[in-house]
């Protein structure tokens, strides 16, 4: 990924009320890569946040995770899923803000799409740091990002910004 000086905001949202999804659509194909930056909480403690592209709910996704909480480390792998599960492994809290970045490489190309996601939260020494690599097995250009939670809603005040990388 190029440095931050080559990023341009495509779209940004701050939720004024709880919402079950955050979607960015009509993404132009004029950039080399995409970066999503998400910060927020949920209305109930949930296991994970989920990412889909172009409303594809078929089992075309997989990801591998590395995570740690300051005292232990672990890893996990998901294959043939209907979404990419994003970090942090500790879930999204109702009270502790979580920070997640998602980089998507060559999003407009005609090859499978590679995703690199980083997540972290601080829970007074019991938070998580997570790094995921994901794959969307489609040759379609990405024109839509949809974020959702495994249950509950994104809380009011949650922010998400989609950047295009020149």
WOZITA-V36354 format. One record per pair of residues at least 24 apart in sequence whose C-alpha atoms are under 7 Angstrom apart, sorted by the first residue. I is the first residue (numbers start at 0). GAP is how many residues later the second one is. D is the distance in whole Angstrom. If there is no record, write none. Layout:
i: (I I)
gap: (GAP GAP)
d: (D D)
This chain:
i: (5 5 6 6 6 6 7 7 7 8 8 8 9 9 9 10 10 11 11 11 12 12 12 13 13 13 13 14 14 14 14 15 15 16 16 17 17 17 17 18 18 18 19 19 19 19 20 20 20 21 21 21 22 22 22 23 23 23 24 24 24 25 25 26 26 27 28 30 30 30 31 31 31 32 32 32 32 32 32 33 33 33 33 33 33 33 34 34 34 34 34 34 34 35 35 35 35 35 35 35 36 36 36 36 36 36 37 37 37 37 37 37 38 38 38 38 38 38 38 39 39 39 39 39 39 40 40 40 40 40 40 40 40 40 40 41 41 41 41 41 41 41 42 42 42 42 42 43 43 43 44 44 44 45 45 45 45 45 46 46 46 46 47 47 47 47 47 47 47 48 48 48 48 48 48 49 49 49 49 49 49 49 49 50 50 50 50 50 50 51 51 51 51 51 52 52 52 52 53 53 53 53 56 56 57 59 59 60 60 60 61 61 61 62 62 62 62 63 63 63 64 64 64 64 65 65 65 66 66 66 66 67 67 67 68 68 68 68 69 83 85 86 86 86 86 86 87 87 87 87 87 88 88 89 95 95 95 96 106 106 107 107 108 109 109 109 110 110 111 111 111 111 112 112)
gap: (159 160 156 157 158 159 155 156 157 153 154 155 152 153 154 150 151 148 149 150 146 147 148 143 144 145 146 141 142 143 144 140 141 138 139 135 136 137 138 134 135 136 128 132 133 134 125 126 127 124 125 126 122 123 124 120 121 122 118 119 120 117 118 116 117 115 79 133 134 135 74 133 134 71 72 73 74 131 132 69 70 71 73 129 130 131 66 67 68 69 127 128 129 65 66 67 124 125 126 127 63 64 65 123 124 125 61 62 63 121 122 123 58 59 60 61 119 120 121 57 58 59 117 118 119 51 52 53 54 55 56 57 113 114 117 50 51 52 110 111 112 113 51 109 110 111 112 49 50 108 47 48 49 45 46 47 104 105 43 44 45 103 37 38 39 43 44 101 102 36 37 98 99 100 101 33 34 35 36 97 98 99 100 32 33 34 95 96 97 31 32 93 94 95 89 91 92 93 88 89 90 91 25 26 24 76 77 74 75 76 72 73 74 69 70 71 72 68 69 70 65 66 67 68 64 65 66 61 62 63 64 60 61 62 57 58 59 60 56 50 31 31 32 43 44 45 31 32 40 41 42 39 41 38 25 26 27 24 34 35 33 34 32 29 30 31 27 28 24 25 26 27 24 25)
d: (6 5 6 6 5 6 5 5 6 6 4 6 6 5 6 6 5 6 4 6 6 5 6 6 6 4 7 5 5 5 6 5 6 7 4 6 5 5 5 5 5 7 6 7 4 6 7 5 5 6 5 7 6 4 6 6 5 6 6 4 6 5 6 5 6 7 5 6 5 5 6 6 6 6 5 5 6 6 5 6 5 7 7 6 5 6 7 6 4 6 6 5 6 6 5 7 7 6 5 6 6 5 7 6 5 7 6 5 6 6 4 7 7 6 5 6 6 5 7 5 6 7 7 4 6 6 6 5 7 7 5 6 6 6 6 6 6 5 7 6 4 5 6 6 5 6 5 7 6 6 6 5 6 5 5 7 6 6 7 4 7 6 6 6 7 5 6 6 6 6 5 7 6 4 6 6 6 5 6 6 5 6 7 6 5 7 6 5 7 5 7 6 5 7 6 6 5 6 6 6 5 7 5 7 5 6 5 6 5 6 6 5 7 7 6 4 6 6 5 6 7 6 4 7 6 5 6 7 6 4 6 6 6 7 6 6 4 6 7 7 7 7 5 6 7 7 5 6 6 6 5 7 7 6 7 7 7 6 6 6 4 6 6 4 6 7 7 5 6 5 5 5 7 7)
